[in-house]
Amino acid sequence: MRILTRNILQEYTTLTMTNEDVNYSKDNFLNNMLEEYSKASSTSSTITLSFDKDVTVNSIFFGYHNASSIVFTFKDSIGSVLLKIGRAHV
């Protein structure tokens, strides 16, 4: 899977991923080389981007994945869910 835009991602505070495959690092999300991608070590993974300030998100693009389900959850600084979007089968 790849995140296909970088603009505000360059300002992220932390990027974490559950079940990260050590051979396909989560850090590859921010790599411009399409050959460099991130991969989970199991069939389920959660990727978290935490920003150190409020940001405006106008769009989300993702590609090069084999996910059957993708859900984006937006939370405020205290962890309250602001918006949750996704599809059961992508």
N, C-alpha and C positions, 0 to 999 in steps of 0.2 A: 504494500500500500504506500502511496505517496500523498503528501499534502501539496497541492499544486499552486499555492500562492505563498508569498513570504512576507509581504508588507509588515503587518503588526507582529508576526511571529518572530521577527528579529528582535523584538523587545520583550520576549517572554522571560519570566523569572525562572520557572522550572518546567521541564518536560519529563514526565514519567510515563512508564508503560509497564503494565503487569504482563507476566509471562513473556518477557523479551527474549528472543533468540540471540545469544551472545555473538553469533556470526553475522547478524543483520541488525545492527545497533539502532536504537530509537533516534540517535543523533542523525541518522541518514534522512529523516524527515525534512531536514533543512538543507540537505545537500542538493546542489543544482544538477548533478549527474544522475540521469535516469537509471543508470545501471546500479546505483547505490540506493538500496531500499531497505525498509524496516520490515521485520517479520516477527510474528509471535511464535513461541515454542509450543503452543497448544491451540485448541480451536476457539478459545475465548481470550480476549485481551481488552484492557481499558487504557486509553491514552489520555493523559491529563496535561493541559497547558495552563499554567497559573501565571497571570500577569501581575506586575507590581503596582499597577494603576488601572483605573477604569479605561476601557477601550471601546470603540464603536466597531462593530462587525457588520459589514455590508453584504458579505457573501462568503460561502464556504465551498471549496472545490476539493474533490479527492478523486484519485484514479489509481490504476494499476493495482487493483485489489481483487481478492476472491471471497470477500465477505458475503455472508448470506443475510446479515443484519448489521446496520450501522445506525447508531443513535447519538445525536449531539445534545448535550445538556449544558446549559449556560447557568452559572451560579454567581451570586454576588460575593463580596469579600467575607461574609459570615457563613457562607455555604447554603443559603436559601436558593432554591431553584427558581430562575427567572423564566426560562424557556426550555422546553424539551422537544426536539423534532427528530424524526427518524422513520425508517420503513422496516417492516418485518423481513422483506426479501428485496434485496437491491439487484 
